[in-house]
Amino acid sequence: MVIESLLDAAGRFPAKTAVIDPFRRLSYAQLTTLAKVIRRIVLKETACRRVGILLPGSSAGMSTLLGVIWAGRTAIPLNFLLQARELTSIIEDADIDLVIGTRYFESILATLPIRTLYIEQLGLPRRYLWEKLRPTPEPPPVSPDDTAAIVYTSGSTGRPKGVCLSHANFENNVQAAIRHLQLDPENHLLGVLPPFHVFGLTILNLLPVMLRATVTFIPRFSAQAVYETIAANPDITLLLAVPSMYAAIGRLKSIDASRCRGIKIAVSGGEPLPRKIYDLMLERTGIRLMEGYGMTETSPVISCDLPSAHRVGSVGLPLPGVEVQIRNENGCSLPANQTGELYVRGPSVMKGYYNRPEETKAVIDKDGWLRTGDIVQIADDGHITITGRSKDIIIVGGENVYPREIEAVLEQHPAVQEAAVVGQTDEMRGEVVVAFVILNGCSQVTGAELRAFCRDHLAGFKVPREIFVRDSLPRTPSGKILKRQLMATLAGRRNDDA
């Protein structure tokens, strides 16, 4: 487990750098002592089994996460991009009475119905000195199946749900990722994803400790800061980000690709990777993006493309220990190269949704298979390609249409930066396809021109009935497009026309 790994690293490599951020650098010995301080504070300040954390990716954030787990408590990473009303809903659902946060977010934290301990006022330097004199406590008396963290989903399909992830879930996912990517303690990770994002929590906070590696955090994403950090630190080898972050890096005015050569693996996850962004990063930085795939419910990594078996457009092979299966709408298993919904089984699959047994039963069957809701194809050699979401299927005149296919075509147009496709109810055909696009820079193109482009690449029933050009698209705090809002916009427009 992670605390055992932390203590082992502090004992064997006390002087090795564990974590770096713009404010401090901590060795494994120092990180362990600071986590001990947080552990003692948590045990003194609350008897609740769950503790909220509202901190960015940083040495303080990592120390607090480890300290909460060391205290035998369940960590509740809170999304600092949410509004107070949304955070209050999560706090009430998680039934917590304490949040450890930072003064930087005081304007939000002060409005929440909960007690907050600000990291700046905990007297950490003094406590740190005293803690160094105290014996190191044992790892917490927890079982592998005990809940280590409850991570709340972004809520793009409704009220956020708490995903209960056990110590064993995290341990198995981290070790499988290490084996899959062939990582070793000499790897140096660059952390740009926040810890409330499950990829940031697992891969940037837990994996470095279990690997006994080093992580450098950029608490607030800036494409320029990412490039400058990589250029100044050639020992940084691993980067994990979402496509929009890579797009911002690729669009920087001045990049010297030779200064990015230290990056051995750059993984894109969280949402589909447009080919245009892949090509942009390769052209500007020389970095080939490896597309990964996962879910909060799977701790999170399910599969990842590999430099040794690279296939553009694929999310790669499943991690060791992860079983995958595709099924049709009747739940029957399908052979390779067929299109169907992906089901996943393995030790990384969540315990369930917090206090929601019926919703848990709806997605995990009696044999332990998790229904992902993603439509995929699995090739003969096991490579997985995502084609869409089952809930996103548009049925046009009895034909199934997968939005991601159309979005990918639109994003091939030189004027289009990003596309989102939804279905609109139609009296004649059941549904019709409608698209929303954001254009590149000063590009100009009409919806009619884009429809003509689509007709050259898609079957007639897949061509969008209408294409709307927008300056921006509605998104969740984690950056995913809120297609429900786009559909609501269409419904409102339809009512106005009536």
Summary of the structure (lengths in Angstrom):
residues: 498
radius of gyration: 23.1
end to end distance: 60.2
largest distance: 76.8
contacts: 1675
relative contact order: 0.08
helix: 37%
strand: 26%
